[in-house]
Amino acid sequence: MTVASSVKIPRAPFVRFCLVGTIGFCVDASVLQIVVQYWGVDPYLGRVLSYLVVATATWGLNRRFTFGPGGAEQWQHQWARYVIVNAVGAGINYGTYAACVWSFELVRQYLILGVAAGSISALVFNFTASRRLVFREC
């Protein structure tokens, strides 16, 4: 028995969504840190870039583990709808992140704190929108 086959994925979609979100958080924070620290991108534009990467990663993981692939719809259309539907959640997420970066020196030093605040603020909206509007046939 391999380690991968012994790992049990919880059945509750919200729990799986949170697990995917945790992975997404790590991707988001890592990409942000790389583009800010090594590419010299400002932390506001850096967050836009990291969001585009993480939106694609979480869509794929949610499609595979949380909700299933859906109906006969082509994956490109589903991905586009996921990004569009979650744009509101992204606005909530980014607004919280930007307010924290602007307001707190500690967050400017540790951008991951702003990423965490933004992610938590948009969690429920993104789950509900994804379940009802993107993966609705699942």
C-alpha positions as CSV (number, residue, x, y, z in Angstrom):
1,M,0.0,0.0,0.0
2,T,1.4,3.4,-1.0
3,V,1.1,6.5,1.1
4,A,-1.1,8.1,-1.6
5,S,-3.6,5.2,-1.5
6,S,-3.8,5.3,2.3
7,V,-4.7,9.0,2.4
8,K,-8.4,9.5,2.9
9,I,-10.0,12.6,1.4
10,P,-13.0,13.8,3.6
11,R,-16.4,13.5,2.0
12,A,-17.8,16.9,3.0
13,P,-17.4,19.3,0.1
14,F,-16.7,22.3,2.3
15,V,-13.9,20.5,4.1
16,R,-12.4,19.5,0.7
17,F,-12.8,23.0,-0.5
18,C,-10.9,24.3,2.6
19,L,-8.1,21.7,2.0
20,V,-7.8,22.9,-1.6
21,G,-7.9,26.5,-0.3
22,T,-5.0,25.6,2.0
23,I,-3.0,24.4,-0.9
24,G,-4.0,27.5,-2.9
25,F,-2.9,29.7,0.0
26,C,0.6,28.1,-0.2
27,V,0.7,28.6,-4.0
28,D,-0.6,32.2,-3.7
29,A,1.8,33.2,-1.0
30,S,4.8,31.6,-2.7
31,V,4.1,33.1,-6.1
32,L,3.6,36.5,-4.5
33,Q,6.8,36.3,-2.5
34,I,8.8,35.3,-5.7
35,V,7.4,38.0,-7.9
36,V,7.9,40.7,-5.2
37,Q,11.3,39.6,-3.9
38,Y,13.0,38.3,-7.0
39,W,11.2,40.1,-9.9
40,G,10.9,43.5,-8.1
41,V,7.1,43.7,-8.7
42,D,5.2,45.9,-6.3
43,P,3.1,43.9,-3.8
44,Y,-0.2,45.1,-5.2
45,L,0.5,44.0,-8.8
46,G,2.2,40.9,-7.4
47,R,-1.0,39.9,-5.8
48,V,-2.9,40.1,-9.1
49,L,-0.3,37.9,-10.7
50,S,-0.4,35.4,-7.8
51,Y,-4.2,35.3,-8.0
52,L,-4.2,34.3,-11.6
53,V,-1.9,31.4,-10.9
54,V,-3.8,30.3,-7.8
55,A,-7.2,30.5,-9.5
56,T,-6.1,28.1,-12.1
57,A,-4.6,25.7,-9.5
58,T,-7.6,25.8,-7.2
59,W,-10.0,25.3,-10.1
60,G,-8.2,22.2,-11.2
61,L,-8.1,20.8,-7.6
62,N,-11.7,21.6,-6.9
63,R,-12.7,20.0,-10.2
64,R,-10.8,16.9,-9.3
65,F,-11.3,16.5,-5.5
66,T,-14.1,18.8,-4.3
67,F,-17.0,18.9,-6.8
68,G,-16.0,16.6,-9.7
69,P,-15.6,17.6,-13.3
70,G,-19.3,18.5,-13.9
71,G,-21.3,17.8,-17.0
72,A,-20.3,17.6,-20.6
73,E,-19.1,21.2,-20.7
74,Q,-15.7,21.8,-22.1
75,W,-13.1,22.4,-19.3
76,Q,-12.1,25.8,-20.9
77,H,-15.6,27.1,-20.4
78,Q,-15.8,25.9,-16.9
79,W,-12.4,27.4,-16.0
80,A,-13.5,30.7,-17.5
81,R,-16.7,30.6,-15.5
82,Y,-14.8,29.7,-12.3
83,V,-12.5,32.7,-12.8
84,I,-15.4,35.1,-13.5
85,V,-17.6,33.8,-10.7
86,N,-14.8,33.9,-8.2
87,A,-13.8,37.4,-9.4
88,V,-16.2,38.8,-6.7
89,G,-14.5,36.7,-4.1
90,A,-11.2,37.8,-5.5
91,G,-12.3,41.4,-5.1
92,I,-13.1,40.7,-1.4
93,N,-9.8,38.9,-1.0
94,Y,-7.7,41.5,-2.7
95,G,-9.5,44.4,-1.0
96,T,-8.8,42.9,2.4
97,Y,-5.2,42.2,1.4
98,A,-4.6,45.7,0.1
99,A,-6.2,47.3,3.2
100,C,-3.9,45.2,5.4
101,V,-0.8,46.0,3.4
102,W,-1.7,49.7,3.4
103,S,-2.6,49.8,7.1
104,F,0.0,47.6,8.9
105,E,3.8,47.7,8.8
106,L,3.8,44.1,10.0
107,V,1.8,43.0,7.0
108,R,4.1,45.0,4.7
109,Q,7.0,43.0,6.2
110,Y,5.2,39.7,6.1
111,L,2.9,39.7,3.0
112,I,1.7,36.2,3.9
113,L,-0.4,37.8,6.7
114,G,-2.3,39.9,4.2
115,V,-2.8,36.8,1.9
116,A,-4.2,34.9,4.9
117,A,-6.6,37.7,5.8
118,G,-7.8,38.0,2.2
119,S,-8.2,34.3,1.8
120,I,-10.3,33.9,5.0
121,S,-12.5,36.9,4.1
122,A,-13.5,35.4,0.8
123,L,-13.8,31.7,1.7
124,V,-17.6,31.3,2.2
125,F,-18.5,33.4,-0.8
126,N,-16.1,31.4,-3.1
127,F,-17.4,28.1,-1.8
128,T,-21.0,29.0,-2.4
129,A,-20.4,30.6,-5.8
130,S,-18.3,27.7,-6.9
131,R,-20.8,25.1,-5.8
132,R,-23.9,26.8,-7.2
133,L,-22.6,28.5,-10.3
134,V,-19.5,26.6,-11.6
135,F,-19.8,23.0,-10.5
136,R,-23.6,23.0,-10.3
137,E,-24.1,19.7,-12.0
138,C,-22.0,17.9,-9.4
